[in-house]
Amino acid sequence: MRSIFLLILSLLFSSSLLSQCNQHVFTSVGAEKWTSFQYQDCDGGAHFFGLPAGGYTTIYCADIGTAFVLNGDGFVYPLLTEHPNYPSCLLPSCVGDFNEDGAVDVNDLLTFLSNYGPCSE
């Protein structure tokens, strides 16, 4: 039973298990023209956006090696430690432990199944 549950979880979270995701700073501080950026989020989705010249900065979670400056003179770099004012990119220490009791067990399966299905408005 536990192996089936772990298999289901690994299929659901396979992209996040194989990637290394952390906060990245995207900035146009010191830039003299519009800068376009591209990055891949922790779930594998591609994102494109731009920042005007003159000192704009934002932080997003991105897979290491997937954040790029497409054009312009801004820059992007990964943070070594997470900035506390932005959403965390850290995965739980035990994937599948939804109730964070230190074990993946039937209670986690029940939590998963109780949240399964269509989302309500």
ROSE-4610 file (N, C-alpha, C; in Angstrom, 1 decimal, always signed):
// ROSE-4610
residu = [M/M/M/R/R/R/S/S/S/I/I/I/F/F/F/L/L/L/L/L/L/I/I/I/L/L/L/S/S/S/L/L/L/L/L/L/F/F/F/S/S/S/S/S/S/S/S/S/L/L/L/L/L/L/S/S/S/Q/Q/Q/C/C/C/N/N/N/Q/Q/Q/H/H/H/V/V/V/F/F/F/T/T/T/S/S/S/V/V/V/G/G/G/A/A/A/E/E/E/K/K/K/W/W/W/T/T/T/S/S/S/F/F/F/Q/Q/Q/Y/Y/Y/Q/Q/Q/D/D/D/C/C/C/D/D/D/G/G/G/G/G/G/A/A/A/H/H/H/F/F/F/F/F/F/G/G/G/L/L/L/P/P/P/A/A/A/G/G/G/G/G/G/Y/Y/Y/T/T/T/T/T/T/I/I/I/Y/Y/Y/C/C/C/A/A/A/D/D/D/I/I/I/G/G/G/T/T/T/A/A/A/F/F/F/V/V/V/L/L/L/N/N/N/G/G/G/D/D/D/G/G/G/F/F/F/V/V/V/Y/Y/Y/P/P/P/L/L/L/L/L/L/T/T/T/E/E/E/H/H/H/P/P/P/N/N/N/Y/Y/Y/P/P/P/S/S/S/C/C/C/L/L/L/L/L/L/P/P/P/S/S/S/C/C/C/V/V/V/G/G/G/D/D/D/F/F/F/N/N/N/E/E/E/D/D/D/G/G/G/A/A/A/V/V/V/D/D/D/V/V/V/N/N/N/D/D/D/L/L/L/L/L/L/T/T/T/F/F/F/L/L/L/S/S/S/N/N/N/Y/Y/Y/G/G/G/P/P/P/C/C/C/S/S/S/E/E/E]
num = [1/1/1/2/2/2/3/3/3/4/4/4/5/5/5/6/6/6/7/7/7/8/8/8/9/9/9/10/10/10/11/11/11/12/12/12/13/13/13/14/14/14/15/15/15/16/16/16/17/17/17/18/18/18/19/19/19/20/20/20/21/21/21/22/22/22/23/23/23/24/24/24/25/25/25/26/26/26/27/27/27/28/28/28/29/29/29/30/30/30/31/31/31/32/32/32/33/33/33/34/34/34/35/35/35/36/36/36/37/37/37/38/38/38/39/39/39/40/40/40/41/41/41/42/42/42/43/43/43/44/44/44/45/45/45/46/46/46/47/47/47/48/48/48/49/49/49/50/50/50/51/51/51/52/52/52/53/53/53/54/54/54/55/55/55/56/56/56/57/57/57/58/58/58/59/59/59/60/60/60/61/61/61/62/62/62/63/63/63/64/64/64/65/65/65/66/66/66/67/67/67/68/68/68/69/69/69/70/70/70/71/71/71/72/72/72/73/73/73/74/74/74/75/75/75/76/76/76/77/77/77/78/78/78/79/79/79/80/80/80/81/81/81/82/82/82/83/83/83/84/84/84/85/85/85/86/86/86/87/87/87/88/88/88/89/89/89/90/90/90/91/91/91/92/92/92/93/93/93/94/94/94/95/95/95/96/96/96/97/97/97/98/98/98/99/99/99/100/100/100/101/101/101/102/102/102/103/103/103/104/104/104/105/105/105/106/106/106/107/107/107/108/108/108/109/109/109/110/110/110/111/111/111/112/112/112/113/113/113/114/114/114/115/115/115/116/116/116/117/117/117/118/118/118/119/119/119/120/120/120/121/121/121]
x = [+0.8/+0.0/+0.9/+1.9/+2.7/+3.5/+3.9/+4.7/+3.8/+2.5/+1.6/+1.4/+1.2/+1.1/+2.3/+3.5/+4.7/+4.8/+4.4/+4.5/+3.5/+2.3/+1.4/+2.0/+2.6/+3.2/+4.3/+5.2/+6.3/+5.9/+4.8/+4.3/+3.7/+3.0/+2.4/+3.5/+4.6/+5.5/+6.9/+6.9/+8.1/+9.0/+8.3/+9.1/+9.7/+9.1/+9.7/+10.7/+10.7/+11.7/+13.0/+12.9/+14.1/+14.8/+14.1/+14.7/+15.2/+16.0/+16.5/+16.0/+15.0/+14.3/+14.7/+15.0/+15.2/+14.8/+14.9/+14.5/+15.6/+15.1/+16.0/+15.6/+16.6/+16.4/+16.4/+15.4/+15.3/+15.3/+16.3/+16.4/+16.8/+16.3/+16.8/+17.5/+18.0/+18.8/+20.0/+20.2/+21.3/+21.1/+20.0/+19.8/+19.4/+19.7/+19.4/+18.3/+17.8/+16.7/+15.9/+14.7/+13.8/+14.5/+14.3/+14.9/+13.8/+13.9/+13.0/+13.7/+12.9/+13.4/+12.6/+13.2/+12.5/+13.0/+12.1/+12.4/+11.4/+11.9/+11.0/+10.7/+9.4/+9.1/+9.3/+9.0/+9.3/+8.4/+7.3/+6.4/+6.7/+7.7/+8.0/+7.4/+6.6/+5.9/+6.9/+6.8/+7.7/+7.0/+7.8/+7.3/+8.2/+7.6/+8.3/+7.7/+8.6/+8.1/+9.2/+8.9/+9.9/+9.9/+11.0/+11.1/+11.6/+11.0/+11.6/+12.9/+13.6/+14.9/+14.6/+15.6/+15.5/+15.3/+15.6/+15.6/+14.5/+13.9/+12.9/+13.5/+13.0/+13.5/+12.3/+12.3/+11.4/+12.1/+11.4/+12.0/+10.9/+11.3/+10.5/+11.2/+10.4/+11.0/+11.3/+12.5/+12.8/+13.8/+13.8/+14.7/+16.1/+17.1/+18.5/+18.8/+19.4/+19.8/+18.8/+17.6/+16.5/+16.1/+16.8/+16.5/+17.5/+16.9/+17.8/+17.3/+18.2/+17.9/+17.8/+16.7/+16.5/+17.0/+16.8/+17.4/+17.3/+18.1/+18.2/+19.5/+19.7/+20.9/+20.6/+19.5/+19.2/+20.0/+19.8/+20.4/+19.6/+19.9/+19.2/+20.2/+20.0/+20.9/+20.1/+20.6/+19.9/+20.4/+19.5/+19.8/+20.4/+21.4/+22.0/+21.1/+20.4/+19.5/+18.2/+17.1/+15.8/+15.5/+14.9/+14.4/+13.1/+13.0/+11.8/+10.5/+10.6/+9.4/+8.8/+9.3/+8.8/+8.5/+7.6/+7.2/+8.4/+8.4/+9.5/+9.4/+10.6/+10.7/+11.1/+11.3/+11.8/+10.7/+11.1/+10.1/+10.1/+9.0/+9.0/+10.1/+10.5/+11.6/+11.2/+10.0/+9.5/+8.3/+8.6/+7.5/+6.4/+5.2/+4.0/+3.5/+4.3/+3.9/+3.1/+1.8/+1.0/+0.7/+0.6/+0.3/+1.5/+2.7/+4.0/+4.2/+3.8/+4.1/+5.4/+6.1/+7.4/+7.3/+6.1/+5.9/+4.8/+5.0/+4.0/+3.2/+1.9/+1.1/-0.3/-1.2/-2.6/-3.3/-2.9/-3.4/-3.1/-1.9/-1.5/-2.3/-2.5/-3.4/-4.8/-5.3/-6.7/-6.7/-5.7/-5.6/-5.6/-4.7/-4.6/-6.0/-6.6/-7.9/-9.0/-9.0/-10.0/-9.9/-8.8/-8.6/-8.6/-8.9/-8.8/-10.2/-10.1/-11.3/-11.4/-12.5/-12.7/-12.6/-12.0/-12.0/-13.3/-13.7/-14.9/-14.5/-15.4/-15.2/-14.9]
y = [-1.2/+0.0/+1.3/+1.3/+2.4/+2.7/+1.6/+1.7/+2.3/+1.9/+2.5/+4.0/+4.4/+5.8/+6.6/+6.0/+6.7/+6.9/+5.8/+5.9/+7.0/+7.1/+8.1/+9.5/+9.6/+10.9/+11.3/+10.3/+10.6/+11.0/+10.4/+10.8/+12.2/+12.5/+13.8/+14.9/+14.6/+15.7/+15.4/+14.7/+14.3/+15.5/+16.5/+17.6/+18.4/+18.5/+19.2/+18.4/+17.1/+16.3/+16.3/+16.4/+16.4/+17.7/+18.7/+20.1/+20.7/+21.7/+22.4/+23.8/+24.2/+25.4/+26.4/+27.6/+28.6/+30.0/+31.0/+32.3/+33.0/+33.7/+34.4/+35.9/+36.8/+38.2/+38.6/+39.3/+39.8/+41.3/+42.0/+43.5/+44.3/+45.5/+46.5/+47.7/+47.5/+48.5/+48.8/+50.0/+50.4/+50.2/+49.6/+49.4/+50.7/+50.8/+52.0/+51.7/+50.5/+50.2/+49.1/+48.8/+47.8/+46.4/+45.6/+44.3/+43.2/+42.2/+41.1/+39.9/+39.1/+38.0/+36.7/+35.6/+34.3/+33.4/+32.6/+31.6/+30.5/+29.3/+28.2/+28.1/+28.0/+27.9/+26.5/+26.3/+25.0/+23.9/+24.2/+23.2/+23.0/+23.6/+23.4/+24.4/+25.3/+26.3/+27.4/+27.8/+28.9/+30.2/+31.2/+32.6/+33.6/+34.6/+35.7/+37.0/+37.9/+39.3/+40.3/+41.5/+42.6/+43.6/+44.3/+45.4/+46.6/+47.8/+49.0/+49.4/+50.2/+50.8/+51.6/+51.7/+52.6/+52.0/+50.8/+50.4/+49.5/+48.7/+47.8/+46.4/+45.8/+44.5/+43.6/+42.3/+41.4/+40.1/+39.2/+37.9/+36.8/+35.8/+34.7/+33.4/+32.3/+31.0/+30.4/+30.0/+29.4/+28.3/+27.3/+26.2/+26.8/+26.3/+26.7/+26.5/+27.5/+27.4/+27.6/+28.1/+28.4/+29.9/+30.7/+32.1/+32.9/+33.7/+34.3/+35.7/+36.6/+37.9/+37.7/+38.0/+37.8/+38.9/+40.1/+41.3/+42.5/+43.5/+44.6/+44.4/+45.3/+45.3/+45.1/+44.5/+44.1/+42.8/+42.3/+41.0/+40.2/+38.9/+37.9/+37.0/+36.7/+35.8/+35.1/+33.8/+33.1/+33.6/+33.6/+33.9/+32.7/+32.9/+31.8/+31.5/+32.5/+32.2/+32.9/+32.4/+32.9/+34.3/+35.1/+36.4/+36.2/+36.6/+36.3/+37.0/+38.1/+38.8/+38.2/+37.1/+36.6/+35.1/+34.5/+33.1/+32.2/+31.2/+30.2/+29.3/+28.8/+27.8/+26.5/+26.4/+25.2/+24.1/+22.9/+21.8/+21.2/+20.6/+20.0/+18.9/+18.7/+17.7/+16.3/+16.0/+14.6/+14.8/+14.6/+14.8/+13.8/+14.2/+13.4/+13.4/+14.0/+14.1/+15.4/+15.3/+16.5/+17.1/+16.2/+16.7/+17.0/+16.8/+17.1/+16.5/+15.2/+14.5/+13.6/+13.7/+13.0/+11.7/+11.3/+10.0/+10.1/+9.4/+9.3/+8.1/+8.3/+7.2/+7.4/+6.6/+6.6/+8.0/+8.7/+10.0/+11.0/+10.8/+11.7/+11.3/+10.0/+9.6/+10.1/+10.1/+10.6/+12.1/+12.8/+14.3/+14.5/+13.7/+13.9/+13.6/+12.5/+12.1/+13.1/+13.7/+14.6/+15.9/+16.2/+17.4/+17.1/+15.9/+15.5/+15.8/+16.3/+16.5/+18.0/+18.4/+19.7/+20.8/+21.9/+23.0/+23.8/+24.2/+25.1/+26.5/+27.3/+28.7/+29.5]
z = [+0.0/+0.0/+0.0/+0.9/+1.0/-0.4/-1.0/-2.3/-3.4/-3.4/-4.4/-4.1/-2.8/-2.5/-2.9/-2.6/-3.0/-4.5/-5.2/-6.7/-7.2/-6.6/-7.0/-6.8/-5.6/-5.2/-6.1/-6.4/-7.3/-8.7/-9.2/-10.5/-10.5/-9.4/-9.3/-9.1/-8.4/-8.1/-8.8/-9.9/-10.5/-11.0/-11.6/-12.1/-10.9/-9.8/-8.7/-8.0/-8.0/-7.4/-8.2/-9.5/-10.3/-10.5/-10.0/-10.2/-8.9/-9.0/-7.9/-8.0/-7.1/-7.3/-6.1/-6.4/-5.4/-5.9/-5.0/-5.3/-6.2/-7.2/-8.2/-8.1/-8.2/-8.3/-9.7/-10.2/-11.5/-11.3/-11.9/-11.7/-12.9/-12.9/-13.9/-13.3/-12.0/-11.3/-12.2/-12.5/-13.4/-14.8/-15.2/-16.6/-17.3/-18.6/-19.4/-20.4/-20.5/-21.4/-20.8/-21.4/-21.0/-21.1/-20.1/-20.0/-20.0/-20.9/-21.0/-20.3/-19.5/-18.8/-19.2/-18.9/-19.1/-17.9/-17.4/-16.4/-16.4/-15.8/-15.6/-14.1/-13.7/-12.3/-11.8/-10.5/-9.8/-10.4/-11.0/-11.6/-13.0/-13.6/-15.0/-16.0/-15.5/-16.4/-16.8/-18.1/-18.6/-18.4/-18.0/-17.8/-18.5/-19.1/-19.8/-19.2/-18.9/-18.4/-18.7/-18.5/-18.7/-17.5/-17.4/-16.4/-17.1/-16.8/-17.4/-16.8/-17.5/-17.0/-15.7/-14.9/-13.7/-12.4/-12.1/-10.8/-10.3/-11.1/-10.6/-10.3/-9.2/-8.8/-8.3/-8.7/-8.2/-7.9/-7.1/-6.8/-7.1/-7.9/-8.2/-8.0/-7.7/-7.6/-9.0/-9.3/-10.6/-10.4/-11.4/-11.4/-11.7/-11.0/-11.3/-12.7/-13.4/-14.8/-15.8/-15.4/-16.3/-16.4/-15.6/-15.6/-16.5/-17.5/-18.4/-18.7/-19.1/-19.7/-21.2/-21.8/-23.2/-24.0/-23.5/-24.1/-23.1/-23.3/-22.4/-21.6/-20.6/-19.8/-18.3/-18.0/-16.6/-16.3/-15.1/-14.8/-13.9/-13.8/-12.9/-12.2/-11.0/-10.2/-9.1/-8.8/-7.7/-6.4/-5.4/-4.0/-3.3/-2.5/-1.7/-0.5/+0.1/+1.2/+0.8/+1.2/+0.8/+1.5/+0.7/+1.2/+1.9/+3.2/+4.0/+3.5/+2.7/+2.3/+1.0/+0.5/-0.8/-0.5/-1.3/-1.1/-1.2/-0.3/-0.2/-1.4/-1.8/-2.8/-2.3/-1.0/-0.4/-0.3/-0.7/-0.7/+0.7/+1.1/+2.5/+2.6/+3.8/+4.0/+3.7/+3.8/+3.5/+2.5/+1.2/+0.2/+0.5/+0.5/+0.7/+2.1/+3.0/+4.4/+4.6/+4.2/+4.1/+5.5/+6.5/+7.9/+8.7/+8.1/+8.7/+10.0/+10.1/+11.4/+11.3/+10.2/+10.1/+9.4/+8.9/+8.2/+7.2/+6.1/+5.0/+5.4/+5.7/+6.2/+5.7/+6.2/+5.8/+6.0/+7.0/+7.3/+6.2/+5.6/+4.5/+3.2/+3.0/+1.9/+2.0/+3.2/+3.5/+3.2/+3.6/+3.3/+1.8/+1.1/-0.3/-1.0/-0.6/-1.2/-0.9/+0.3/+0.7/-0.1/-0.7/-1.5/-3.0/-3.4/-4.8/-5.4/-6.7/-7.4/-7.9/-8.5/-9.0/-7.9/-8.3/-7.3/-7.3/-6.2/-6.1/-6.3/-6.7/-7.0/-5.7]
